[in-house]
Amino acid sequence: MSEPAGLGVEVAVIGSDAAIITVCGELDADTGLALQHQLAGQVVHGRRHLVLDLAEVPFMDSSGLRVIVRTVNDMRNVDGSVSLAAPTQVVRRVLDLTGVGMSCRIFDTADAACEALLGRKGEVSDRTVCDTADR
């Protein structure tokens, strides 16, 4: 499935069951479903722990929020986890107002999220990009 114009998704594997999902562009009704498919694909490929890097997401509406909440719930069903990293100020406000931070951890950077997930420093630079979508 190709992404809608304005959405970019890059997957970097950081462990046998973990990946960083870097999202670029607005998360809204037009792009949320494409992201949801990308995230579901990670579960199919055995990823149980995801870091969603939101540093390049300038806007997120309820559709984008729904994708994140659904992913958090899906990962819990497979004894996994979702961490959010580097949300922009606008996105952070949506996350704070809706209480999403109570369901998953939010980190200032993707590296900090990876270090917390992997439990050891130095692993973050060993990323293997396995799937890149056009931005």
VMD Tcl script that builds the backbone (N, CA, C; Angstrom):
set m [mol new atoms 405]
animate dup $m
set s [atomselect $m all]
$s set {name element resname resid chain x y z} {
  {N N MET 1 A 0.851 -1.182 0.000}
  {CA C MET 1 A 0.000 0.000 0.000}
  {C C MET 1 A 0.888 1.233 0.000}
  {N N SER 2 A 0.639 2.161 -0.876}
  {CA C SER 2 A 1.445 3.378 -0.916}
  {C C SER 2 A 0.852 4.412 0.028}
  {N N GLU 3 A 1.727 5.262 0.533}
  {CA C GLU 3 A 1.294 6.289 1.467}
  {C C GLU 3 A 0.644 7.455 0.726}
  {N N PRO 4 A -0.288 8.123 1.377}
  {CA C PRO 4 A -0.864 9.325 0.804}
  {C C PRO 4 A 0.206 10.409 0.701}
  {N N ALA 5 A -0.016 11.341 -0.204}
  {CA C ALA 5 A 0.924 12.453 -0.350}
  {C C ALA 5 A 1.087 13.161 0.987}
  {N N GLY 6 A 2.330 13.468 1.329}
  {CA C GLY 6 A 2.584 14.187 2.561}
  {C C GLY 6 A 2.891 13.310 3.753}
  {N N LEU 7 A 2.772 11.988 3.603}
  {CA C LEU 7 A 3.086 11.092 4.710}
  {C C LEU 7 A 4.331 10.292 4.354}
  {N N GLY 8 A 5.263 10.252 5.284}
  {CA C GLY 8 A 6.445 9.421 5.120}
  {C C GLY 8 A 6.586 8.540 6.335}
  {N N VAL 9 A 6.919 7.287 6.102}
  {CA C VAL 9 A 7.102 6.337 7.193}
  {C C VAL 9 A 8.386 5.560 6.916}
  {N N GLU 10 A 9.261 5.538 7.897}
  {CA C GLU 10 A 10.498 4.782 7.782}
  {C C GLU 10 A 10.596 3.855 8.975}
  {N N VAL 11 A 10.934 2.608 8.714}
  {CA C VAL 11 A 11.062 1.613 9.763}
  {C C VAL 11 A 12.526 1.248 9.902}
  {N N ALA 12 A 13.039 1.348 11.121}
  {CA C ALA 12 A 14.413 0.949 11.404}
  {C C ALA 12 A 14.386 -0.123 12.487}
  {N N VAL 13 A 14.870 -1.291 12.172}
  {CA C VAL 13 A 14.902 -2.397 13.125}
  {C C VAL 13 A 16.051 -2.169 14.102}
  {N N ILE 14 A 15.763 -2.236 15.399}
  {CA C ILE 14 A 16.793 -2.005 16.412}
  {C C ILE 14 A 17.011 -3.221 17.304}
  {N N GLY 15 A 16.310 -4.281 17.017}
  {CA C GLY 15 A 16.435 -5.523 17.763}
  {C C GLY 15 A 15.564 -6.561 17.091}
  {N N SER 16 A 15.685 -7.798 17.508}
  {CA C SER 16 A 14.919 -8.852 16.844}
  {C C SER 16 A 13.409 -8.637 16.939}
  {N N ASP 17 A 12.973 -7.955 17.999}
  {CA C ASP 17 A 11.540 -7.722 18.164}
  {C C ASP 17 A 11.200 -6.255 18.386}
  {N N ALA 18 A 12.086 -5.365 17.951}
  {CA C ALA 18 A 11.868 -3.933 18.196}
  {C C ALA 18 A 12.204 -3.111 16.956}
  {N N ALA 19 A 11.480 -2.007 16.801}
  {CA C ALA 19 A 11.722 -1.126 15.665}
  {C C ALA 19 A 11.362 0.315 16.015}
  {N N ILE 20 A 12.032 1.225 15.330}
  {CA C ILE 20 A 11.678 2.641 15.395}
  {C C ILE 20 A 10.878 2.942 14.143}
  {N N ILE 21 A 9.726 3.553 14.321}
  {CA C ILE 21 A 8.891 3.972 13.206}
  {C C ILE 21 A 8.959 5.497 13.171}
  {N N THR 22 A 9.618 6.040 12.157}
  {CA C THR 22 A 9.724 7.487 12.015}
  {C C THR 22 A 8.613 7.947 11.085}
  {N N VAL 23 A 7.797 8.861 11.579}
  {CA C VAL 23 A 6.653 9.358 10.832}
  {C C VAL 23 A 6.915 10.815 10.461}
  {N N CYS 24 A 6.695 11.135 9.192}
  {CA C CYS 24 A 6.883 12.504 8.706}
  {C C CYS 24 A 5.613 12.960 8.002}
  {N N GLY 25 A 5.071 14.045 8.457}
  {CA C GLY 25 A 3.856 14.591 7.852}
  {C C GLY 25 A 2.714 14.614 8.845}
  {N N GLU 26 A 1.600 15.134 8.401}
  {CA C GLU 26 A 0.433 15.261 9.264}
  {C C GLU 26 A -0.241 13.914 9.463}
  {N N LEU 27 A -0.690 13.680 10.688}
  {CA C LEU 27 A -1.456 12.476 11.007}
  {C C LEU 27 A -2.915 12.880 11.146}
  {N N ASP 28 A -3.683 12.552 10.130}
  {CA C ASP 28 A -5.085 12.949 10.115}
  {C C ASP 28 A -5.905 11.875 9.417}
  {N N ALA 29 A -7.142 12.191 9.084}
  {CA C ALA 29 A -8.036 11.220 8.460}
  {C C ALA 29 A -7.480 10.717 7.126}
  {N N ASP 30 A -6.740 11.542 6.414}
  {CA C ASP 30 A -6.190 11.133 5.119}
  {C C ASP 30 A -4.981 10.218 5.241}
  {N N THR 31 A -4.242 10.295 6.332}
  {CA C THR 31 A -2.990 9.550 6.459}
  {C C THR 31 A -3.002 8.474 7.542}
  {N N GLY 32 A -3.945 8.557 8.449}
  {CA C GLY 32 A -3.968 7.645 9.589}
  {C C GLY 32 A -4.068 6.181 9.208}
  {N N LEU 33 A -4.898 5.859 8.231}
  {CA C LEU 33 A -5.074 4.465 7.841}
  {C C LEU 33 A -3.786 3.880 7.265}
  {N N ALA 34 A -3.063 4.672 6.482}
  {CA C ALA 34 A -1.792 4.199 5.919}
  {C C ALA 34 A -0.793 3.900 7.035}
  {N N LEU 35 A -0.733 4.757 8.046}
  {CA C LEU 35 A 0.164 4.507 9.168}
  {C C LEU 35 A -0.280 3.265 9.935}
  {N N GLN 36 A -1.568 3.117 10.123}
  {CA C GLN 36 A -2.086 1.956 10.836}
  {C C GLN 36 A -1.660 0.667 10.137}
  {N N HIS 37 A -1.716 0.635 8.807}
  {CA C HIS 37 A -1.289 -0.546 8.051}
  {C C HIS 37 A 0.202 -0.813 8.230}
  {N N GLN 38 A 1.002 0.250 8.234}
  {CA C GLN 38 A 2.447 0.097 8.451}
  {C C GLN 38 A 2.726 -0.505 9.827}
  {N N LEU 39 A 2.036 -0.015 10.831}
  {CA C LEU 39 A 2.245 -0.486 12.196}
  {C C LEU 39 A 1.776 -1.933 12.361}
  {N N ALA 40 A 0.646 -2.262 11.765}
  {CA C ALA 40 A 0.147 -3.639 11.823}
  {C C ALA 40 A 1.134 -4.587 11.146}
  {N N GLY 41 A 1.767 -4.131 10.086}
  {CA C GLY 41 A 2.773 -4.935 9.401}
  {C C GLY 41 A 3.955 -5.260 10.290}
  {N N GLN 42 A 4.275 -4.370 11.188}
  {CA C GLN 42 A 5.383 -4.634 12.111}
  {C C GLN 42 A 5.049 -5.778 13.062}
  {N N VAL 43 A 3.810 -5.855 13.493}
  {CA C VAL 43 A 3.392 -6.945 14.369}
  {C C VAL 43 A 3.483 -8.266 13.597}
  {N N VAL 44 A 3.057 -8.264 12.345}
  {CA C VAL 44 A 3.134 -9.457 11.506}
  {C C VAL 44 A 4.582 -9.929 11.362}
  {N N HIS 45 A 5.512 -8.984 11.317}
  {CA C HIS 45 A 6.929 -9.320 11.168}
  {C C HIS 45 A 7.623 -9.608 12.514}
  {N N GLY 46 A 6.834 -9.743 13.573}
  {CA C GLY 46 A 7.396 -10.155 14.862}
  {C C GLY 46 A 7.868 -9.037 15.761}
  {N N ARG 47 A 7.609 -7.804 15.387}
  {CA C ARG 47 A 7.996 -6.692 16.256}
  {C C ARG 47 A 6.993 -6.602 17.390}
  {N N ARG 48 A 7.497 -6.577 18.611}
  {CA C ARG 48 A 6.643 -6.493 19.792}
  {C C ARG 48 A 6.834 -5.179 20.543}
  {N N HIS 49 A 7.867 -4.447 20.197}
  {CA C HIS 49 A 8.149 -3.180 20.861}
  {C C HIS 49 A 8.427 -2.124 19.796}
  {N N LEU 50 A 7.621 -1.073 19.812}
  {CA C LEU 50 A 7.747 -0.023 18.811}
  {C C LEU 50 A 8.039 1.316 19.466}
  {N N VAL 51 A 8.908 2.071 18.825}
  {CA C VAL 51 A 9.145 3.469 19.176}
  {C C VAL 51 A 8.607 4.284 18.018}
  {N N LEU 52 A 7.622 5.124 18.273}
  {CA C LEU 52 A 7.085 6.005 17.237}
  {C C LEU 52 A 7.768 7.354 17.371}
  {N N ASP 53 A 8.611 7.681 16.407}
  {CA C ASP 53 A 9.315 8.962 16.387}
  {C C ASP 53 A 8.413 9.979 15.700}
  {N N LEU 54 A 7.922 10.936 16.479}
  {CA C LEU 54 A 6.952 11.920 15.996}
  {C C LEU 54 A 7.559 13.305 15.807}
  {N N ALA 55 A 8.876 13.387 15.742}
  {CA C ALA 55 A 9.549 14.681 15.651}
  {C C ALA 55 A 9.171 15.471 14.411}
  {N N GLU 56 A 8.771 14.776 13.350}
  {CA C GLU 56 A 8.435 15.457 12.105}
  {C C GLU 56 A 6.939 15.385 11.793}
  {N N VAL 57 A 6.137 15.359 12.856}
  {CA C VAL 57 A 4.679 15.377 12.704}
  {C C VAL 57 A 4.190 16.722 13.215}
  {N N PRO 58 A 3.894 17.660 12.306}
  {CA C PRO 58 A 3.513 19.000 12.733}
  {C C PRO 58 A 2.068 19.118 13.224}
  {N N PHE 59 A 1.235 18.114 12.898}
  {CA C PHE 59 A -0.186 18.182 13.239}
  {C C PHE 59 A -0.723 16.771 13.402}
  {N N MET 60 A -1.602 16.590 14.383}
  {CA C MET 60 A -2.279 15.315 14.565}
  {C C MET 60 A -3.690 15.585 15.054}
  {N N ASP 61 A -4.664 14.996 14.379}
  {CA C ASP 61 A -6.039 15.138 14.831}
  {C C ASP 61 A -6.493 13.837 15.491}
  {N N SER 62 A -7.786 13.704 15.726}
  {CA C SER 62 A -8.308 12.533 16.433}
  {C C SER 62 A -8.068 11.242 15.655}
  {N N SER 63 A -7.992 11.316 14.342}
  {CA C SER 63 A -7.716 10.117 13.547}
  {C C SER 63 A -6.314 9.599 13.816}
  {N N GLY 64 A -5.355 10.497 13.887}
  {CA C GLY 64 A -3.986 10.105 14.214}
  {C C GLY 64 A -3.886 9.579 15.627}
  {N N LEU 65 A -4.585 10.222 16.525}
  {CA C LEU 65 A -4.608 9.776 17.923}
  {C C LEU 65 A -5.197 8.372 18.026}
  {N N ARG 66 A -6.239 8.119 17.257}
  {CA C ARG 66 A -6.880 6.795 17.257}
  {C C ARG 66 A -5.890 5.722 16.815}
  {N N VAL 67 A -5.061 6.016 15.820}
  {CA C VAL 67 A -4.059 5.058 15.359}
  {C C VAL 67 A -3.077 4.735 16.479}
  {N N ILE 68 A -2.636 5.753 17.192}
  {CA C ILE 68 A -1.689 5.531 18.290}
  {C C ILE 68 A -2.327 4.703 19.396}
  {N N VAL 69 A -3.531 5.055 19.798}
  {CA C VAL 69 A -4.214 4.320 20.874}
  {C C VAL 69 A -4.468 2.873 20.452}
  {N N ARG 70 A -4.884 2.677 19.229}
  {CA C ARG 70 A -5.125 1.313 18.742}
  {C C ARG 70 A -3.827 0.503 18.749}
  {N N THR 71 A -2.744 1.130 18.322}
  {CA C THR 71 A -1.453 0.440 18.303}
  {C C THR 71 A -1.003 0.070 19.717}
  {N N VAL 72 A -1.187 0.987 20.655}
  {CA C VAL 72 A -0.850 0.693 22.057}
  {C C VAL 72 A -1.641 -0.529 22.527}
  {N N ASN 73 A -2.919 -0.561 22.240}
  {CA C ASN 73 A -3.760 -1.692 22.654}
  {C C ASN 73 A -3.355 -2.981 21.942}
  {N N ASP 74 A -3.073 -2.896 20.640}
  {CA C ASP 74 A -2.657 -4.080 19.887}
  {C C ASP 74 A -1.349 -4.648 20.427}
  {N N MET 75 A -0.416 -3.773 20.772}
  {CA C MET 75 A 0.875 -4.236 21.275}
  {C C MET 75 A 0.726 -4.856 22.665}
  {N N ARG 76 A -0.172 -4.352 23.454}
  {CA C ARG 76 A -0.434 -4.962 24.771}
  {C C ARG 76 A -0.958 -6.382 24.605}
  {N N ASN 77 A -1.756 -6.602 23.560}
  {CA C ASN 77 A -2.319 -7.930 23.314}
  {C C ASN 77 A -1.260 -8.963 22.956}
  {N N VAL 78 A -0.078 -8.521 22.531}
  {CA C VAL 78 A 1.011 -9.448 22.198}
  {C C VAL 78 A 2.168 -9.281 23.185}
  {N N ASP 79 A 1.844 -8.779 24.380}
  {CA C ASP 79 A 2.834 -8.531 25.430}
  {C C ASP 79 A 3.960 -7.617 24.954}
  {N N GLY 80 A 3.582 -6.614 24.180}
  {CA C GLY 80 A 4.548 -5.656 23.660}
  {C C GLY 80 A 4.358 -4.285 24.260}
  {N N SER 81 A 4.999 -3.312 23.631}
  {CA C SER 81 A 4.909 -1.946 24.135}
  {C C SER 81 A 5.065 -0.943 22.994}
  {N N VAL 82 A 4.590 0.256 23.253}
  {CA C VAL 82 A 4.758 1.388 22.341}
  {C C VAL 82 A 5.303 2.546 23.157}
  {N N SER 83 A 6.355 3.156 22.641}
  {CA C SER 83 A 6.890 4.383 23.231}
  {C C SER 83 A 6.784 5.477 22.173}
  {N N LEU 84 A 6.469 6.674 22.613}
  {CA C LEU 84 A 6.397 7.813 21.708}
  {C C LEU 84 A 7.622 8.676 21.931}
  {N N ALA 85 A 8.183 9.174 20.853}
  {CA C ALA 85 A 9.412 9.948 20.965}
  {C C ALA 85 A 9.295 11.282 20.250}
  {N N ALA 86 A 9.816 12.302 20.891}
  {CA C ALA 86 A 10.006 13.639 20.323}
  {C C ALA 86 A 8.760 14.255 19.686}
  {N N PRO 87 A 7.607 14.166 20.348}
  {CA C PRO 87 A 6.439 14.796 19.739}
  {C C PRO 87 A 6.616 16.314 19.671}
  {N N THR 88 A 6.145 16.892 18.591}
  {CA C THR 88 A 6.186 18.342 18.463}
  {C C THR 88 A 5.273 18.950 19.528}
  {N N GLN 89 A 5.377 20.227 19.739}
  {CA C GLN 89 A 4.588 20.888 20.783}
  {C C GLN 89 A 3.091 20.694 20.549}
  {N N VAL 90 A 2.650 20.797 19.308}
  {CA C VAL 90 A 1.227 20.638 18.991}
  {C C VAL 90 A 0.768 19.209 19.272}
  {N N VAL 91 A 1.569 18.244 18.859}
  {CA C VAL 91 A 1.218 16.846 19.078}
  {C C VAL 91 A 1.283 16.508 20.563}
  {N N ARG 92 A 2.273 17.018 21.242}
  {CA C ARG 92 A 2.402 16.763 22.688}
  {C C ARG 92 A 1.176 17.274 23.431}
  {N N ARG 93 A 0.667 18.415 23.010}
  {CA C ARG 93 A -0.525 18.969 23.657}
  {C C ARG 93 A -1.718 18.025 23.502}
  {N N VAL 94 A -1.900 17.467 22.308}
  {CA C VAL 94 A -2.991 16.507 22.072}
  {C C VAL 94 A -2.797 15.271 22.956}
  {N N LEU 95 A -1.560 14.778 23.026}
  {CA C LEU 95 A -1.272 13.597 23.847}
  {C C LEU 95 A -1.541 13.876 25.322}
  {N N ASP 96 A -1.136 15.060 25.785}
  {CA C ASP 96 A -1.345 15.414 27.191}
  {C C ASP 96 A -2.824 15.602 27.518}
  {N N LEU 97 A -3.547 16.280 26.647}
  {CA C LEU 97 A -4.970 16.545 26.888}
  {C C LEU 97 A -5.806 15.267 26.907}
  {N N THR 98 A -5.380 14.273 26.146}
  {CA C THR 98 A -6.153 13.035 26.055}
  {C C THR 98 A -5.664 11.950 27.005}
  {N N GLY 99 A -4.583 12.182 27.711}
  {CA C GLY 99 A -4.084 11.217 28.669}
  {C C GLY 99 A -3.345 10.031 28.069}
  {N N VAL 100 A -2.929 10.139 26.825}
  {CA C VAL 100 A -2.224 9.029 26.176}
  {C C VAL 100 A -0.928 8.691 26.914}
  {N N GLY 101 A -0.314 9.683 27.529}
  {CA C GLY 101 A 0.912 9.447 28.274}
  {C C GLY 101 A 0.736 8.482 29.436}
  {N N MET 102 A -0.488 8.246 29.834}
  {CA C MET 102 A -0.744 7.278 30.903}
  {C C MET 102 A -0.757 5.850 30.361}
  {N N SER 103 A -0.875 5.716 29.028}
  {CA C SER 103 A -0.926 4.398 28.386}
  {C C SER 103 A 0.410 3.963 27.812}
  {N N CYS 104 A 1.259 4.936 27.508}
  {CA C CYS 104 A 2.566 4.620 26.953}
  {C C CYS 104 A 3.547 5.713 27.361}
  {N N ARG 105 A 4.821 5.369 27.298}
  {CA C ARG 105 A 5.843 6.326 27.706}
  {C C ARG 105 A 6.117 7.310 26.573}
  {N N ILE 106 A 6.386 8.553 26.966}
  {CA C ILE 106 A 6.728 9.598 26.004}
  {C C ILE 106 A 8.121 10.104 26.357}
  {N N PHE 107 A 9.006 10.106 25.362}
  {CA C PHE 107 A 10.390 10.512 25.549}
  {C C PHE 107 A 10.690 11.755 24.722}
  {N N ASP 108 A 11.688 12.510 25.167}
  {CA C ASP 108 A 12.085 13.726 24.446}
  {C C ASP 108 A 12.775 13.421 23.128}
  {N N THR 109 A 13.453 12.274 23.045}
  {CA C THR 109 A 14.157 11.905 21.813}
  {C C THR 109 A 13.936 10.430 21.507}
  {N N ALA 110 A 14.132 10.068 20.241}
  {CA C ALA 110 A 14.044 8.660 19.846}
  {C C ALA 110 A 15.173 7.862 20.477}
  {N N ASP 111 A 16.344 8.462 20.589}
  {CA C ASP 111 A 17.464 7.759 21.214}
  {C C ASP 111 A 17.163 7.411 22.665}
  {N N ALA 112 A 16.557 8.342 23.396}
  {CA C ALA 112 A 16.206 8.075 24.797}
  {C C ALA 112 A 15.176 6.948 24.885}
  {N N ALA 113 A 14.226 6.943 23.980}
  {CA C ALA 113 A 13.216 5.876 23.970}
  {C C ALA 113 A 13.858 4.529 23.673}
  {N N CYS 114 A 14.796 4.505 22.731}
  {CA C CYS 114 A 15.483 3.258 22.382}
  {C C CYS 114 A 16.341 2.762 23.534}
  {N N GLU 115 A 17.029 3.661 24.172}
  {CA C GLU 115 A 17.871 3.273 25.303}
  {C C GLU 115 A 17.022 2.683 26.428}
  {N N ALA 116 A 15.879 3.276 26.691}
  {CA C ALA 116 A 14.988 2.755 27.728}
  {C C ALA 116 A 14.433 1.386 27.316}
  {N N LEU 117 A 14.104 1.248 26.054}
  {CA C LEU 117 A 13.554 -0.004 25.560}
  {C C LEU 117 A 14.588 -1.123 25.597}
  {N N LEU 118 A 15.761 -0.834 25.123}
  {CA C LEU 118 A 16.798 -1.859 25.027}
  {C C LEU 118 A 17.533 -2.077 26.337}
  {N N GLY 119 A 17.435 -1.088 27.233}
  {CA C GLY 119 A 18.072 -1.223 28.530}
  {C C GLY 119 A 19.581 -1.115 28.512}
  {N N ARG 120 A 20.110 -0.635 27.416}
  {CA C ARG 120 A 21.564 -0.456 27.345}
  {C C ARG 120 A 21.887 0.610 26.320}
  {N N LYS 121 A 22.880 1.387 26.620}
  {CA C LYS 121 A 23.315 2.452 25.727}
  {C C LYS 121 A 24.197 1.881 24.626}
  {N N GLY 122 A 24.306 2.617 23.536}
  {CA C GLY 122 A 25.190 2.218 22.452}
  {C C GLY 122 A 24.505 1.390 21.383}
  {N N GLU 123 A 23.346 0.796 21.701}
  {CA C GLU 123 A 22.640 -0.022 20.718}
  {C C GLU 123 A 21.903 0.830 19.691}
  {N N VAL 124 A 21.575 2.048 20.059}
  {CA C VAL 124 A 20.744 2.888 19.215}
  {C C VAL 124 A 21.388 3.150 17.871}
  {N N SER 125 A 22.695 3.283 17.824}
  {CA C SER 125 A 23.358 3.588 16.564}
  {C C SER 125 A 23.418 2.384 15.636}
  {N N ASP 126 A 23.042 1.201 16.121}
  {CA C ASP 126 A 23.077 -0.011 15.311}
  {C C ASP 126 A 21.741 -0.257 14.615}
  {N N ARG 127 A 21.171 0.758 14.053}
  {CA C ARG 127 A 19.874 0.645 13.382}
  {C C ARG 127 A 20.048 0.053 11.983}
  {N N THR 128 A 19.130 -0.799 11.610}
  {CA C THR 128 A 19.100 -1.351 10.270}
  {C C THR 128 A 17.776 -0.927 9.654}
  {N N VAL 129 A 17.832 -0.108 8.636}
  {CA C VAL 129 A 16.606 0.350 7.993}
  {C C VAL 129 A 16.108 -0.768 7.098}
  {N N CYS 130 A 14.855 -1.169 7.334}
  {CA C CYS 130 A 14.326 -2.285 6.548}
  {C C CYS 130 A 13.189 -1.871 5.630}
  {N N ASP 131 A 12.668 -0.688 5.783}
  {CA C ASP 131 A 11.544 -0.282 4.948}
  {C C ASP 131 A 11.476 1.230 4.923}
  {N N THR 132 A 11.567 1.806 3.762}
  {CA C THR 132 A 11.491 3.247 3.659}
  {C C THR 132 A 10.378 3.616 2.691}
  {N N ALA 133 A 9.514 4.509 3.108}
  {CA C ALA 133 A 8.449 5.007 2.246}
  {C C ALA 133 A 8.827 6.380 1.729}
  {N N ASP 134 A 8.410 6.669 0.535}
  {CA C ASP 134 A 8.683 8.010 -0.027}
  {C C ASP 134 A 7.942 9.057 0.756}
  {N N ARG 135 A 8.593 10.192 0.931}
  {CA C ARG 135 A 7.975 11.274 1.692}
  {C C ARG 135 A 7.289 12.225 0.792}
}
mol reanalyze $m
mol bondsrecalc $m
mol representation Tube
mol addrep $m
